[in-house]
Amino acid sequence: MTAAAEAAGWRYRFTEPPDPVLVANVRWLAGYRHPRRGAGPWLPTLMAAFGSPRPAVEAVRELGDPIAVWPAVFHAFWSGVLSVRLDEPLHVRVIVSAARQEAEEA
């Protein structure tokens, strides 16, 4: 394989399989990637609600009907508007923050 890759001008290397938790989280969030799930009108409210890191469920309860709010939160995770650790299982008490806040702190 290495010789064939080099002949094509490519590099070839083995990598470890991805973390199963990360894969499960990305698969879940991928279901919310379509723009129809977008945070749209929720965006300013979500950014304000997660201005400081906090458990997701606390903000969702404050913002209104969970059936309407959760899809916007998941889409915001997918699109990078909200930040959450993807190497830990997603759950209602996961700590969420506005992504731009983390960028400012870095």
N, CA and C atoms as a LAMMPS dump frame, in Angstrom:
ITEM: TIMESTEP
0
ITEM: NUMBER OF ATOMS
318
ITEM: BOX BOUNDS ff ff ff
-5.0000000000000000e+02 5.0000000000000000e+02
-5.0000000000000000e+02 5.0000000000000000e+02
-5.0000000000000000e+02 5.0000000000000000e+02
ITEM: ATOMS id mol type element x y z
1 1 1 N 0.816 -1.199 0
2 1 2 C 0 0 0
3 1 3 C 0.855 1.257 0
4 2 1 N 1.914 1.259 0.781
5 2 2 C 2.761 2.445 0.863
6 2 3 C 3.345 2.783 -0.497
7 3 1 N 3.829 1.789 -1.212
8 3 2 C 4.42 2.032 -2.532
9 3 3 C 3.392 2.596 -3.507
10 4 1 N 2.179 2.045 -3.486
11 4 2 C 1.131 2.539 -4.382
12 4 3 C 0.77 3.982 -4.049
13 5 1 N 0.703 4.297 -2.777
14 5 2 C 0.392 5.668 -2.365
15 5 3 C 1.498 6.62 -2.798
16 6 1 N 2.745 6.215 -2.584
17 6 2 C 3.874 7.066 -2.975
18 6 3 C 3.917 7.262 -4.491
19 7 1 N 3.581 6.229 -5.246
20 7 2 C 3.571 6.335 -6.711
21 7 3 C 2.531 7.348 -7.183
22 8 1 N 1.459 7.468 -6.435
23 8 2 C 0.406 8.437 -6.772
24 8 3 C 0.704 9.82 -6.19
25 9 1 N 1.801 9.924 -5.44
26 9 2 C 2.14 11.206 -4.821
27 9 3 C 1.404 11.449 -3.509
28 10 1 N 0.871 10.396 -2.929
29 10 2 C 0.137 10.496 -1.681
30 10 3 C 0.985 9.974 -0.536
31 11 1 N 0.581 10.352 0.661
32 11 2 C 1.188 9.749 1.855
33 11 3 C 0.212 8.706 2.384
34 12 1 N 0.758 7.71 3.009
35 12 2 C -0.058 6.619 3.524
36 12 3 C 0.323 6.393 4.975
37 13 1 N -0.67 6.321 5.832
38 13 2 C -0.391 6.043 7.243
39 13 3 C -1.595 5.365 7.883
40 14 1 N -1.31 4.641 8.93
41 14 2 C -2.365 4.002 9.709
42 14 3 C -2.754 4.932 10.848
43 15 1 N -4.022 4.969 11.158
44 15 2 C -4.482 5.739 12.307
45 15 3 C -5.313 4.842 13.201
46 16 1 N -5.464 5.266 14.409
47 16 2 C -6.307 4.538 15.356
48 16 3 C -7.77 4.766 14.993
49 17 1 N -8.644 3.815 15.323
50 17 2 C -10.07 4.052 15.086
51 17 3 C -10.543 5.229 15.939
52 18 1 N -11.533 5.965 15.466
53 18 2 C -12.026 7.09 16.261
54 18 3 C -12.676 6.617 17.556
55 19 1 N -12.679 7.497 18.532
56 19 2 C -13.29 7.207 19.82
57 19 3 C -14.786 6.931 19.624
58 20 1 N -15.299 5.82 20.148
59 20 2 C -16.716 5.479 19.943
60 20 3 C -17.678 6.533 20.496
61 21 1 N -17.304 7.191 21.576
62 21 2 C -18.174 8.235 22.138
63 21 3 C -18.245 9.417 21.174
64 22 1 N -17.103 9.819 20.655
65 22 2 C -17.063 10.903 19.679
66 22 3 C -17.908 10.555 18.459
67 23 1 N -17.765 9.338 17.953
68 23 2 C -18.53 8.901 16.784
69 23 3 C -20.026 8.944 17.075
70 24 1 N -20.439 8.45 18.226
71 24 2 C -21.862 8.456 18.583
72 24 3 C -22.397 9.88 18.686
73 25 1 N -21.62 10.773 19.299
74 25 2 C -22.063 12.164 19.43
75 25 3 C -22.188 12.847 18.069
76 26 1 N -21.207 12.639 17.211
77 26 2 C -21.25 13.265 15.884
78 26 3 C -22.409 12.703 15.068
79 27 1 N -22.646 11.414 15.17
80 27 2 C -23.8 10.83 14.454
81 27 3 C -25.104 11.437 14.944
82 28 1 N -25.239 11.589 16.245
83 28 2 C -26.458 12.183 16.8
84 28 3 C -26.635 13.607 16.282
85 29 1 N -25.583 14.412 16.405
86 29 2 C -25.677 15.809 16
87 29 3 C -25.856 15.965 14.496
88 30 1 N -25.359 15.019 13.717
89 30 2 C -25.527 15.09 12.265
90 30 3 C -26.998 15.114 11.874
91 31 1 N -27.842 14.542 12.7
92 31 2 C -29.279 14.576 12.439
93 31 3 C -29.865 15.975 12.55
94 32 1 N -29.113 16.888 13.094
95 32 2 C -29.568 18.265 13.287
96 32 3 C -28.792 19.253 12.417
97 33 1 N -28.073 18.743 11.403
98 33 2 C -27.242 19.62 10.578
99 33 3 C -28.036 20.387 9.534
100 34 1 N -29.186 19.908 9.149
101 34 2 C -29.974 20.558 8.096
102 34 3 C -30.41 21.956 8.55
103 35 1 N -30.362 22.92 7.644
104 35 2 C -30.744 24.3 8.009
105 35 3 C -32.143 24.434 8.608
106 36 1 N -33.054 23.525 8.27
107 36 2 C -34.401 23.636 8.852
108 36 3 C -34.371 23.471 10.377
109 37 1 N -33.31 22.853 10.883
110 37 2 C -33.135 22.696 12.324
111 37 3 C -32.38 23.888 12.916
112 38 1 N -31.993 24.803 12.064
113 38 2 C -31.125 25.911 12.454
114 38 3 C -31.604 26.702 13.644
115 39 1 N -30.641 27.283 14.311
116 39 2 C -30.924 28.084 15.489
117 39 3 C -31.635 29.373 15.111
118 40 1 N -31.468 29.837 13.85
119 40 2 C -32.146 31.022 13.32
120 40 3 C -32.61 32.015 14.358
121 41 1 N -33.912 32.066 14.613
122 41 2 C -34.43 33.038 15.574
123 41 3 C -33.961 32.781 17.007
124 42 1 N -33.511 31.571 17.271
125 42 2 C -33.037 31.24 18.62
126 42 3 C -31.61 31.72 18.872
127 43 1 N -30.869 32.032 17.813
128 43 2 C -29.443 32.302 17.951
129 43 3 C -29.099 33.346 19.011
130 44 1 N -29.662 34.552 18.967
131 44 2 C -29.301 35.535 20.007
132 44 3 C -29.665 35.051 21.415
133 45 1 N -30.791 34.368 21.516
134 45 2 C -31.238 33.869 22.814
135 45 3 C -30.306 32.779 23.322
136 46 1 N -29.889 31.883 22.43
137 46 2 C -28.964 30.82 22.832
138 46 3 C -27.614 31.396 23.25
139 47 1 N -27.126 32.365 22.487
140 47 2 C -25.838 32.977 22.821
141 47 3 C -25.902 33.641 24.197
142 48 1 N -27.008 34.298 24.486
143 48 2 C -27.167 34.936 25.797
144 48 3 C -27.311 33.888 26.9
145 49 1 N -28.097 32.855 26.636
146 49 2 C -28.344 31.825 27.651
147 49 3 C -27.07 31.078 28.017
148 50 1 N -26.18 30.899 27.051
149 50 2 C -24.938 30.176 27.294
150 50 3 C -23.738 31.109 27.307
151 51 1 N -23.968 32.358 27.644
152 51 2 C -22.882 33.324 27.755
153 51 3 C -21.843 32.894 28.77
154 52 1 N -22.29 32.216 29.794
155 52 2 C -21.404 31.582 30.776
156 52 3 C -21.677 30.083 30.698
157 53 1 N -20.641 29.265 30.807
158 53 2 C -20.854 27.809 30.735
159 53 3 C -21.876 27.345 31.776
160 54 1 N -22.772 26.484 31.323
161 54 2 C -23.807 25.96 32.224
162 54 3 C -24.409 24.685 31.659
163 55 1 N -25.103 23.912 32.495
164 55 2 C -25.754 22.696 31.999
165 55 3 C -26.818 23.03 30.948
166 56 1 N -26.842 22.262 29.896
167 56 2 C -27.768 22.514 28.795
168 56 3 C -29.215 22.557 29.248
169 57 1 N -29.613 21.61 30.074
170 57 2 C -31.016 21.505 30.464
171 57 3 C -31.499 22.751 31.212
172 58 1 N -30.641 23.393 31.969
173 58 2 C -31.052 24.602 32.689
174 58 3 C -31.475 25.701 31.72
175 59 1 N -30.663 25.926 30.706
176 59 2 C -30.991 26.965 29.732
177 59 3 C -32.209 26.578 28.905
178 60 1 N -32.286 25.316 28.498
179 60 2 C -33.425 24.873 27.684
180 60 3 C -34.72 25.085 28.444
181 61 1 N -34.757 24.762 29.733
182 61 2 C -35.963 24.962 30.541
183 61 3 C -36.34 26.434 30.621
184 62 1 N -35.34 27.294 30.72
185 62 2 C -35.609 28.737 30.799
186 62 3 C -36.131 29.302 29.484
187 63 1 N -35.686 28.731 28.371
188 63 2 C -35.991 29.309 27.065
189 63 3 C -37.364 28.947 26.525
190 64 1 N -37.993 27.93 27.061
191 64 2 C -39.337 27.614 26.584
192 64 3 C -39.561 26.14 26.367
193 65 1 N -40.399 25.846 25.39
194 65 2 C -40.798 24.48 25.078
195 65 3 C -39.579 23.664 24.63
196 66 1 N -39.196 22.642 25.4
197 66 2 C -38.029 21.837 25.031
198 66 3 C -38.118 21.227 23.631
199 67 1 N -39.334 20.922 23.173
200 67 2 C -39.509 20.353 21.836
201 67 3 C -39.035 21.34 20.767
202 68 1 N -39.158 22.618 21.026
203 68 2 C -38.696 23.641 20.083
204 68 3 C -37.237 24.021 20.326
205 69 1 N -36.799 24.001 21.566
206 69 2 C -35.472 24.511 21.911
207 69 3 C -34.365 23.491 21.65
208 70 1 N -34.566 22.222 22.024
209 70 2 C -33.49 21.234 21.867
210 70 3 C -32.963 21.137 20.441
211 71 1 N -33.832 21.07 19.409
212 71 2 C -33.279 21.003 18.045
213 71 3 C -32.391 22.206 17.705
214 72 1 N -32.759 23.383 18.169
215 72 2 C -31.925 24.564 17.919
216 72 3 C -30.591 24.44 18.651
217 73 1 N -30.609 23.901 19.862
218 73 2 C -29.368 23.699 20.619
219 73 3 C -28.473 22.685 19.899
220 74 1 N -29.048 21.563 19.464
221 74 2 C -28.248 20.553 18.769
222 74 3 C -27.677 21.092 17.46
223 75 1 N -28.476 21.878 16.734
224 75 2 C -27.963 22.48 15.503
225 75 3 C -26.824 23.454 15.825
226 76 1 N -26.953 24.185 16.907
227 76 2 C -25.889 25.109 17.311
228 76 3 C -24.623 24.353 17.704
229 77 1 N -24.751 23.159 18.29
230 77 2 C -23.578 22.32 18.554
231 77 3 C -22.934 21.935 17.224
232 78 1 N -23.774 21.433 16.303
233 78 2 C -23.272 20.962 15.012
234 78 3 C -22.549 22.079 14.265
235 79 1 N -23.129 23.256 14.265
236 79 2 C -22.571 24.356 13.48
237 79 3 C -21.442 25.095 14.196
238 80 1 N -21.197 24.762 15.449
239 80 2 C -20.101 25.383 16.183
240 80 3 C -20.449 26.684 16.862
241 81 1 N -21.716 27.049 16.864
242 81 2 C -22.153 28.267 17.548
243 81 3 C -22.051 28.079 19.06
244 82 1 N -22.463 26.902 19.523
245 82 2 C -22.313 26.534 20.925
246 82 3 C -21.24 25.466 21.022
247 83 1 N -20.527 25.475 22.116
248 83 2 C -19.428 24.542 22.312
249 83 3 C -19.764 23.54 23.408
250 84 1 N -19.431 22.303 23.129
251 84 2 C -19.661 21.209 24.066
252 84 3 C -18.566 20.174 23.83
253 85 1 N -18.172 19.477 24.881
254 85 2 C -17.167 18.41 24.715
255 85 3 C -17.816 17.23 24.011
256 86 1 N -17.215 16.799 22.935
257 86 2 C -17.747 15.667 22.195
258 86 3 C -17.055 14.359 22.539
259 87 1 N -16.048 14.42 23.408
260 87 2 C -15.372 13.191 23.813
261 87 3 C -15.999 12.591 25.066
262 88 1 N -17.088 13.203 25.521
263 88 2 C -17.88 12.681 26.634
264 88 3 C -19.306 12.499 26.136
265 89 1 N -20.036 11.512 26.673
266 89 2 C -21.409 11.315 26.193
267 89 3 C -22.259 12.579 26.365
268 90 1 N -23.025 12.898 25.32
269 90 2 C -23.962 14.014 25.423
270 90 3 C -25.106 13.599 26.342
271 91 1 N -25.502 14.492 27.2
272 91 2 C -26.622 14.26 28.1
273 91 3 C -27.189 15.613 28.485
274 92 1 N -28.338 15.632 29.142
275 92 2 C -29.022 16.901 29.404
276 92 3 C -28.237 17.84 30.316
277 93 1 N -27.347 17.308 31.131
278 93 2 C -26.598 18.155 32.052
279 93 3 C -25.196 18.509 31.538
280 94 1 N -24.932 18.203 30.257
281 94 2 C -23.636 18.53 29.673
282 94 3 C -23.417 20.043 29.763
283 95 1 N -22.182 20.429 30.026
284 95 2 C -21.848 21.854 30.147
285 95 3 C -21.66 22.445 28.755
286 96 1 N -22.373 23.527 28.507
287 96 2 C -22.392 24.179 27.207
288 96 3 C -21.949 25.624 27.374
289 97 1 N -21.243 26.136 26.378
290 97 2 C -20.881 27.551 26.378
291 97 3 C -20.98 28.08 24.953
292 98 1 N -21.056 29.384 24.841
293 98 2 C -21.029 30.013 23.529
294 98 3 C -19.628 29.829 22.955
295 99 1 N -19.528 29.399 21.719
296 99 2 C -18.23 29.09 21.11
297 99 3 C -17.331 30.305 21.044
298 100 1 N -17.876 31.457 20.77
299 100 2 C -17.028 32.643 20.647
300 100 3 C -16.359 32.986 21.968
301 101 1 N -17.009 32.66 23.089
302 101 2 C -16.424 32.91 24.404
303 101 3 C -15.125 32.13 24.55
304 102 1 N -15.121 30.86 24.126
305 102 2 C -13.915 30.05 24.218
306 102 3 C -12.833 30.596 23.306
307 103 1 N -13.217 31.095 22.144
308 103 2 C -12.227 31.651 21.216
309 103 3 C -11.571 32.888 21.824
310 104 1 N -12.336 33.704 22.535
311 104 2 C -11.795 34.903 23.167
312 104 3 C -10.844 34.553 24.293
313 105 1 N -11.129 33.443 25.021
314 105 2 C -10.301 33.05 26.165
315 105 3 C -9.001 32.401 25.723
316 106 1 N -8.991 31.819 24.522
317 106 2 C -7.801 31.09 24.052
318 106 3 C -6.651 32.005 23.725
